[in-house]
Amino acid sequence: MPEQVRHDGPMIIPPPDGFRGPVKRSVTIAGHETSISLEPVFWRALEAAAATRNLPLNALIAEVDALRIVAEPPPNLASALRTWLFTIKIENQSQ
């Protein structure tokens, strides 16, 4: 069993796969290749979100990118993807 941290509230344990650093992948957005560094848990969440929406992964990333570039100021793409994923998770939990 993973090591636990004790405190007065619910137990906090590490993620099942442990803490993992970012993994860089190349994606094509609007005909241009770019690389994105995300932790494996975010790549898995993006793949699941794309599958739920019946979209290729690149298409989902392109949609988030289109929303990102109109923000003031626009965040970097990796930050936008993490924020979008976190937001949809919170929205799904509140339903």
Secondary structure, DSSP 8 states (H G I E B T S, - for coil): ----B--SSS-B---TT-----EEEEEEETTEEEEEEE-HHHHHHHHHHHHHTT--HHHHHHHHHHHHHTSSS---HHHHHHHHHHHHHHHHHH-
